[in-house]
């Protein structure tokens, strides 16, 4: 089973098919809550079962992944690259506090983050960056010359 990617910029019909070889995925997952991590576990599980290496990059607790997937092909890299929502309580988002935290977490150190991530992606020889949904991941992938996709359930 190969990976098929649609890309309008590719010659010969816009389709690229990767061979069923071993691939390296960098899977960025927002650490806000467990919802994104829980959803990503199933995707990661299938990628690992197909014989690929998956490097999960997240601020979510490591146990969320390691209790579900026991494999030397699963690598966890704990790093905070987004802040998620800042909530006053379980149902109320504090928009102003979220903007301040986002600015401090992502905007101020942006150039440093992009440089570090692009270097790391090249060091692991990533074939594809998957983001659920850490915006800086796609830019870092582009800077590293690596394709990226976003996975989410938002409409």
N, C-alpha and C positions, 0 to 999 in steps of 0.2 A: 504494500500500500504506500503510495507516494503522497506528497503534499502538492496540491494544485493551487496556484496563485493567479488571480486575474490581475493584469496590469496593462493598461492602455498604452504604455510607453514601450512595451516589448515588441520587437519585430516578430513577424510570423504569426499573427493572429491574436496577440495579446495574452497568451497563456504560457506559463512556465510550470514545468512539472519537475519536482525534485525527486531524485532516486530514493528508494526505500533505505537509504543509508542511515547511519547514526547521525542525529542532529543535536545541536545544543540550543536550548531555549533559555532566554532570560525572561522570567515572568514577574513583572512588577505588579504588586497588589497593594492597594491602599490599606493602611493599617487601621482605618476608622471602623470600629465595630468588627463583628465576625462575619457579616453577610457576604462581603466581597471574597474573603478568604474561603468561606464555606463553599461558595459557588465555584471558585477556582480549583478547589481540591479535586473535583471530578475531572476537570480538564487535565490537570497535572497528573492525576492517577493514570489516565489513558496515555498520555505522552510517555510516562515512565514505563508503563506496561508494553508500549510499542518499541522499547529499547533505546529511548532517547534520554539525554541528560537534561534536567530542568533545574535551573538556578532561580529560586524564588527570592525576590527582593521585596521586603516588607517590614513594617514596624509591628505587625501583628505577632502575637506570641508564637514561638516556634512549635510548641506542642500542638497547635491547631493542625499543623501539617504532619508532623512526625508521628502522631498517634494514629493517623489515618493511612499514611504511606511510609512503609519501612523499606527503604531501598538506598543503596549507595549511589544511585543515579539522581537522588533528590538532594539538592544543596540549598541551604537557607542562608541568606545574607540579611542580617538585621540592619535596616537603615531607615531613617525618617526622611521621606522626600515629599510628603504632602501632609497636611494637617487634618483633612477631613472637616466635618462640621463641628463647630463648638456649640454645645447645647447647654442651656440653662437648666433643663430637666429632660426627661425621656421624650418629650413631645415638642419642645420649643428650641429652635435654633437661634442662637445669638449671632445675628449677621455681622454686627460691628466687630465683636470679638473674633469672629471667624476671619474677617478681612485683615485684622491686625496680625493674627497668628499666621495666616497664609503669607502675608508680606514678610514676616520675620523668618518663616520656615523655608519659603520657596523663592521669593523675589529678590531679597537682599543677597543671598548666597548663590544665585542662579548660575553665574559664569563658572564658579568653582564646582557646583554640582554637575553641570554639563561636562566639564573637563574630566572630572573624576569618573563619572558614569561612562563616558565614551572610552576612556582608557580601560576601565574594568571590562566593558563589553568586548573590546578587542583582546584583552588578556585571556578571557575564557573562550575566545573564538566563537562567539554567539552567531548562530545562523538566522535567528529571528527573535525579535523583542515582542512580547505580548504584554499589554498594559490593561489592568482592570482597576481603575482608571487613574493612573498616575501620569498627568500630562507631560512632565519633564522627561519621561521615559521615551516618548516618541521623538522628541527633539534630540536627545542623547543618541538614540539609534541613528537618526539621520546624520548627525555629526560623525558617527563612527562608520557610516556607509553601510548600515545594516537595515533591512526592512523591518517594519513594525506594524502591528495590528492592535486595535483596541477591542476588548471584550467587556460587555456590560449588559444590563437588562433595562437601561433607561431608554425611553422612546424619544 
